[in-house]
């Protein structure tokens, strides 16, 4: 098949007209090789007859074309035979047993064991059919046999349990949380006053110069961002980590 595919296409192209395909024979062969056309739908005998009629014309005779045609038809015949011939299937257990006395004997031993187990299960089911599970508790005459769960309970035990259940939960330690003593709204008002006092423009360093704690600096920075979101200030920074210029526009 690879040798036929490597041959150069003939000069005078041979075409076929079949019920399932009409066109160049070389293209039909490629479609069959690529499994895009079922080889069983191609009548090789009809294609051969048409090629012989085509080759009878002296001006269309070409040795290279004839060689290529024979090679491709041989491949198509091989493919069709492989499709139409029943494929070999693996033997199942029954086939193997039929051809081997040893396997047949081993299978008979297995069947005897299964029959023995089946007989034993049927016997036990029949013997147990007269027994029923008890779905009620023991009678009152056996009530004294139950242990009393309150016999070892003392008042001090109840007091201990009540103290544990009624004890208030421990107070949550919030000493590590910084209390909120300065809001963003207050910082926005303060920034408006300070920017106005600086002539409607100042640096962020100037606007936080009066802050005593770091939390105040953080709150004022958030306040500047909020003023910028509202369009009341314009921010400018010439370089990374440089001074932040704040201009009042509101």
LUMDREN-839849 format. One record per residue (C-alpha): x, y, z; chain; residue in one letter. Coordinates in pm, whole numbers, m for minus. Example, Ala and Ser with C-alpha at 12.3 -4.5 7.8 and 13.67 -1.06 7.14 Angstrom:
{east->1230, north->m450, up->780, c->A, r->A}
{east->1367, north->m106, up->714, c->A, r->S}
END
This chain:
{east->0, north->0, up->0, c->A, r->X}
{east->286, north->240, up->84, c->A, r->X}
{east->463, north->153, up->m244, c->A, r->X}
{east->147, north->225, up->m443, c->A, r->X}
{east->97, north->556, up->m264, c->A, r->X}
{east->457, north->661, up->m340, c->A, r->X}
{east->407, north->627, up->m719, c->A, r->X}
{east->364, north->961, up->m896, c->A, r->X}
{east->17, north->1031, up->m1034, c->A, r->X}
{east->m32, north->948, up->m1400, c->A, r->X}
{east->m47, north->1209, up->m1665, c->A, r->X}
{east->m384, north->1100, up->m1800, c->A, r->X}
{east->m603, north->1062, up->m1493, c->A, r->X}
{east->m845, north->769, up->m1488, c->A, r->X}
{east->m1192, north->852, up->m1352, c->A, r->X}
{east->m1470, north->624, up->m1234, c->A, r->X}
{east->m1844, north->662, up->m1205, c->A, r->X}
{east->m1990, north->442, up->m928, c->A, r->X}
{east->m2322, north->461, up->m741, c->A, r->X}
{east->m2138, north->585, up->m432, c->A, r->X}
{east->m1863, north->792, up->m595, c->A, r->X}
{east->m1787, north->971, up->m919, c->A, r->X}
{east->m1449, north->1123, up->m989, c->A, r->X}
{east->m1076, north->1045, up->m1016, c->A, r->X}
{east->m984, north->691, up->m920, c->A, r->X}
{east->m675, north->807, up->m737, c->A, r->X}
{east->m886, north->1024, up->m505, c->A, r->X}
{east->m1120, north->729, up->m443, c->A, r->X}
{east->m821, north->513, up->m345, c->A, r->X}
{east->m702, north->779, up->m99, c->A, r->X}
{east->m1048, north->807, up->57, c->A, r->X}
{east->m1061, north->429, up->103, c->A, r->X}
{east->m712, north->426, up->261, c->A, r->X}
{east->m818, north->701, up->502, c->A, r->X}
{east->m1136, north->503, up->585, c->A, r->X}
{east->m1356, north->786, up->464, c->A, r->X}
{east->m1521, north->553, up->210, c->A, r->X}
{east->m1616, north->195, up->289, c->A, r->X}
{east->m1416, north->m44, up->75, c->A, r->X}
{east->m1715, north->m279, up->59, c->A, r->X}
{east->m1903, north->m12, up->m137, c->A, r->X}
{east->m1641, north->m11, up->m414, c->A, r->X}
{east->m1697, north->m272, up->m689, c->A, r->X}
{east->m1337, north->m357, up->m786, c->A, r->X}
{east->m1456, north->m568, up->m1082, c->A, r->X}
{east->m1655, north->m278, up->m1227, c->A, r->X}
{east->m1358, north->m43, up->m1178, c->A, r->X}
{east->m1130, north->m295, up->m1353, c->A, r->X}
{east->m1363, north->m330, up->m1651, c->A, r->X}
{east->m1379, north->45, up->m1693, c->A, r->X}
{east->m1004, north->76, up->m1670, c->A, r->X}
{east->m954, north->m189, up->m1937, c->A, r->X}
{east->m1191, north->2, up->m2162, c->A, r->X}
{east->m998, north->319, up->m2079, c->A, r->X}
{east->m661, north->155, up->m2155, c->A, r->X}
{east->m772, north->22, up->m2495, c->A, r->X}
{east->m737, north->369, up->m2634, c->A, r->X}
{east->m378, north->401, up->m2757, c->A, r->X}
{east->m343, north->767, up->m2663, c->A, r->X}
{east->m439, north->690, up->m2303, c->A, r->X}
{east->m212, north->387, up->m2250, c->A, r->X}
{east->58, north->447, up->m1989, c->A, r->X}
{east->273, north->178, up->m1828, c->A, r->X}
{east->324, north->378, up->m1510, c->A, r->X}
{east->m52, north->431, up->m1480, c->A, r->X}
{east->m120, north->60, up->m1535, c->A, r->X}
{east->135, north->m41, up->m1269, c->A, r->X}
{east->m12, north->204, up->m1019, c->A, r->X}
{east->m366, north->86, up->m1095, c->A, r->X}
{east->m277, north->m282, up->m1040, c->A, r->X}
{east->m105, north->m204, up->m710, c->A, r->X}
{east->m398, north->m2, up->m581, c->A, r->X}
{east->m653, north->m264, up->m688, c->A, r->X}
{east->m452, north->m532, up->m508, c->A, r->X}
{east->m462, north->m326, up->m190, c->A, r->X}
{east->m836, north->m269, up->m228, c->A, r->X}
{east->m895, north->m642, up->m277, c->A, r->X}
{east->m691, north->m721, up->33, c->A, r->X}
{east->m889, north->m470, up->237, c->A, r->X}
{east->m1220, north->m602, up->110, c->A, r->X}
{east->m1125, north->m965, up->182, c->A, r->X}
{east->m1020, north->m874, up->536, c->A, r->X}
{east->m1353, north->m696, up->589, c->A, r->X}
{east->m1566, north->m978, up->451, c->A, r->X}
{east->m1377, north->m1269, up->614, c->A, r->X}
{east->m1506, north->m1357, up->964, c->A, r->X}
{east->m1256, north->m1252, up->1225, c->A, r->X}
{east->m1101, north->m1506, up->1457, c->A, r->X}
{east->m1246, north->m1486, up->1806, c->A, r->X}
{east->m1089, north->m1611, up->2125, c->A, r->X}
{east->m1217, north->m1942, up->2256, c->A, r->X}
{east->m1447, north->m1914, up->2554, c->A, r->X}
{east->m1451, north->m2148, up->2852, c->A, r->X}
{east->m1695, north->m2390, up->2693, c->A, r->X}
{east->m1470, north->m2433, up->2388, c->A, r->X}
{east->m1168, north->m2493, up->2609, c->A, r->X}
{east->m1353, north->m2751, up->2817, c->A, r->X}
{east->m1471, north->m2933, up->2507, c->A, r->X}
{east->m1113, north->m2973, up->2388, c->A, r->X}
{east->m942, north->m3065, up->2719, c->A, r->X}
{east->m1039, north->m3362, up->2941, c->A, r->X}
{east->m845, north->m3217, up->3234, c->A, r->X}
{east->m1041, north->m2892, up->3224, c->A, r->X}
{east->m1367, north->m3082, up->3196, c->A, r->X}
{east->m1275, north->m3287, up->3506, c->A, r->X}
{east->m1182, north->m2973, up->3703, c->A, r->X}
{east->m1512, north->m2812, up->3602, c->A, r->X}
{east->m1702, north->m3122, up->3723, c->A, r->X}
{east->m1533, north->m3096, up->4064, c->A, r->X}
{east->m1635, north->m2728, up->4090, c->A, r->X}
{east->m1995, north->m2809, up->4001, c->A, r->X}
{east->m2005, north->m3087, up->4263, c->A, r->X}
{east->m1878, north->m2844, up->4528, c->A, r->X}
{east->m2142, north->m2585, up->4431, c->A, r->X}
{east->m2417, north->m2848, up->4449, c->A, r->X}
{east->m2301, north->m2956, up->4797, c->A, r->X}
{east->m2303, north->m2598, up->4924, c->A, r->X}
{east->m2646, north->m2534, up->4773, c->A, r->X}
{east->m2789, north->m2840, up->4947, c->A, r->X}
{east->m2641, north->m2729, up->5282, c->A, r->X}
{east->m2781, north->m2375, up->5247, c->A, r->X}
{east->m3126, north->m2511, up->5162, c->A, r->X}
{east->m3116, north->m2741, up->5468, c->A, r->X}
{east->m3022, north->m2454, up->5701, c->A, r->X}
{east->m3293, north->m2229, up->5563, c->A, r->X}
{east->m3546, north->m2501, up->5621, c->A, r->X}
{east->m3426, north->m2563, up->5980, c->A, r->X}
{east->m3429, north->m2192, up->6066, c->A, r->X}
{east->m3775, north->m2132, up->5917, c->A, r->X}
{east->m3942, north->m2214, up->6251, c->A, r->X}
{east->m3744, north->m1954, up->6450, c->A, r->X}
{east->m3846, north->m1591, up->6486, c->A, r->X}
{east->m3658, north->m1299, up->6643, c->A, r->X}
{east->m3805, north->m1155, up->6963, c->A, r->X}
{east->m3911, north->m796, up->6908, c->A, r->X}
{east->m4012, north->m709, up->7270, c->A, r->X}
{east->m3805, north->m648, up->7580, c->A, r->X}
{east->m3776, north->m875, up->7883, c->A, r->X}
{east->m4074, north->m911, up->8116, c->A, r->X}
{east->m4120, north->m724, up->8447, c->A, r->X}
{east->m3990, north->m1020, up->8642, c->A, r->X}
{east->m3644, north->m941, up->8500, c->A, r->X}
{east->m3652, north->m569, up->8574, c->A, r->X}
{east->m3451, north->m609, up->8894, c->A, r->X}
{east->m3162, north->m739, up->8686, c->A, r->X}
{east->m3107, north->m398, up->8520, c->A, r->X}
{east->m2843, north->m184, up->8700, c->A, r->X}
{east->m2979, north->136, up->8853, c->A, r->X}
{east->m2799, north->430, up->8686, c->A, r->X}
{east->m2876, north->657, up->8987, c->A, r->X}
{east->m2737, north->429, up->9253, c->A, r->X}
{east->m2389, north->583, up->9251, c->A, r->X}
{east->m2505, north->943, up->9201, c->A, r->X}
{east->m2441, north->1180, up->9496, c->A, r->X}
{east->m2561, north->1538, up->9559, c->A, r->X}
{east->m2205, north->1670, up->9532, c->A, r->X}
{east->m2189, north->1525, up->9181, c->A, r->X}
{east->m2499, north->1720, up->9082, c->A, r->X}
{east->m2350, north->2036, up->9233, c->A, r->X}
{east->m2030, north->1994, up->9033, c->A, r->X}
{east->m2223, north->1944, up->8708, c->A, r->X}
{east->m2450, north->2243, up->8776, c->A, r->X}
{east->m2150, north->2466, up->8853, c->A, r->X}
{east->m1983, north->2365, up->8527, c->A, r->X}
{east->m2300, north->2428, up->8324, c->A, r->X}
{east->m2393, north->2758, up->8492, c->A, r->X}
{east->m2040, north->2904, up->8498, c->A, r->X}
{east->m2029, north->3223, up->8283, c->A, r->X}
{east->m1804, north->3209, up->7977, c->A, r->X}
{east->m1459, north->3364, up->8013, c->A, r->X}
{east->m1419, north->3728, up->7919, c->A, r->X}
{east->m1268, north->3776, up->7577, c->A, r->X}
{east->m937, north->3960, up->7596, c->A, r->X}
{east->m939, north->4253, up->7353, c->A, r->X}
{east->m630, north->4426, up->7482, c->A, r->X}
{east->m445, north->4355, up->7157, c->A, r->X}
{east->m714, north->4529, up->6947, c->A, r->X}
{east->m660, north->4898, up->6887, c->A, r->X}
{east->m972, north->5089, up->6990, c->A, r->X}
{east->m1134, north->5309, up->6727, c->A, r->X}
{east->m1089, north->5666, up->6847, c->A, r->X}
{east->m1066, north->5839, up->6510, c->A, r->X}
{east->m1311, north->5785, up->6224, c->A, r->X}
{east->m1268, north->5843, up->5853, c->A, r->X}
{east->m1546, north->6103, up->5852, c->A, r->X}
{east->m1364, north->6306, up->6119, c->A, r->X}
{east->m1039, north->6276, up->5927, c->A, r->X}
{east->m1207, north->6403, up->5608, c->A, r->X}
{east->m1325, north->6717, up->5788, c->A, r->X}
{east->m981, north->6773, up->5937, c->A, r->X}
{east->m811, north->6728, up->5599, c->A, r->X}
{east->m1045, north->6980, up->5436, c->A, r->X}
{east->m953, north->7239, up->5700, c->A, r->X}
{east->m579, north->7171, up->5677, c->A, r->X}
{east->m570, north->7176, up->5296, c->A, r->X}
{east->m756, north->7508, up->5296, c->A, r->X}
{east->m514, north->7647, up->5550, c->A, r->X}
{east->m223, north->7547, up->5325, c->A, r->X}
{east->m377, north->7729, up->5028, c->A, r->X}
{east->m587, north->7449, up->4874, c->A, r->X}
{east->m279, north->7232, up->4820, c->A, r->X}
{east->m30, north->7045, up->5037, c->A, r->X}
{east->174, north->6725, up->5061, c->A, r->X}
{east->55, north->6424, up->5250, c->A, r->X}
{east->348, north->6466, up->5489, c->A, r->X}
{east->223, north->6815, up->5579, c->A, r->X}
{east->m133, north->6689, up->5627, c->A, r->X}
{east->m27, north->6428, up->5885, c->A, r->X}
{east->236, north->6634, up->6060, c->A, r->X}
{east->9, north->6690, up->6362, c->A, r->X}
{east->m72, north->6317, up->6410, c->A, r->X}
{east->58, north->6166, up->6734, c->A, r->X}
{east->m15, north->5798, up->6660, c->A, r->X}
{east->34, north->5579, up->6355, c->A, r->X}
{east->m335, north->5485, up->6348, c->A, r->X}
{east->m419, north->5851, up->6286, c->A, r->X}
{east->m188, north->5854, up->5983, c->A, r->X}
{east->m359, north->5544, up->5846, c->A, r->X}
{east->m707, north->5691, up->5896, c->A, r->X}
{east->m609, north->6015, up->5722, c->A, r->X}
{east->m469, north->5823, up->5427, c->A, r->X}
{east->m800, north->5639, up->5398, c->A, r->X}
{east->m978, north->5973, up->5423, c->A, r->X}
{east->m771, north->6111, up->5134, c->A, r->X}
{east->m863, north->5813, up->4922, c->A, r->X}
{east->m1229, north->5867, up->5006, c->A, r->X}
{east->m1203, north->6237, up->4911, c->A, r->X}
{east->m1036, north->6137, up->4583, c->A, r->X}
{east->m1319, north->5890, up->4513, c->A, r->X}
{east->m1570, north->6170, up->4567, c->A, r->X}
{east->m1375, north->6397, up->4331, c->A, r->X}
{east->m1289, north->6657, up->4597, c->A, r->X}
{east->m910, north->6624, up->4572, c->A, r->X}
{east->m652, north->6546, up->4304, c->A, r->X}
{east->m349, north->6331, up->4384, c->A, r->X}
{east->m9, north->6336, up->4218, c->A, r->X}
{east->314, north->6144, up->4289, c->A, r->X}
{east->620, north->6221, up->4078, c->A, r->X}
{east->811, north->5902, up->4162, c->A, r->X}
{east->762, north->5575, up->4347, c->A, r->X}
{east->758, north->5633, up->4725, c->A, r->X}
{east->786, north->6005, up->4657, c->A, r->X}
{east->587, north->6288, up->4806, c->A, r->X}
{east->210, north->6270, up->4747, c->A, r->X}
{east->75, north->6605, up->4632, c->A, r->X}
{east->m286, north->6673, up->4737, c->A, r->X}
{east->m486, north->6954, up->4570, c->A, r->X}
{east->m834, north->7051, up->4683, c->A, r->X}
{east->m1089, north->7071, up->4398, c->A, r->X}
{east->m1417, north->7026, up->4581, c->A, r->X}
END
